[in-house]
Amino acid sequence: MVTEEEPKQRLHLVFGGELKDLGAVDFRDLSALDIVGIFPDYASAQAAWRAKAQATVDHASMRYFIVHMHRLLDPETV
C-alpha cells in the first residue's frame, strides 16, 4: 500500500497598509493595517496579495506584503 505524504505547510501572511513615505516601510497608522490572511502556500498568498495590490493601485502609498511565516517559525526551512 502506497501512502501519499501530505505536503509540508509553508504558512504565509499577507498584509498591507498606507506608508508614511514611499522610500521606507513605515506605516502611517498601525491600527489601520489590513490583515488579508494567512495562507498555506506561496501560490495562494500571492493570489491574495495580487488582488489587494491591484484593488489599491490608484492609492500610491498603499503597499501589500507577503511574509514567509514558515521561515520565522522554523528558520532552517527554505
Secondary structure, DSSP 8 states (H G I E B T S, - for coil): -----------EEEEEEEBS-TTS--BS-GGG-EEEEEESSHHHHHHHHHHHHHHTTT-TTEEEEEEEHHHHH-TT--
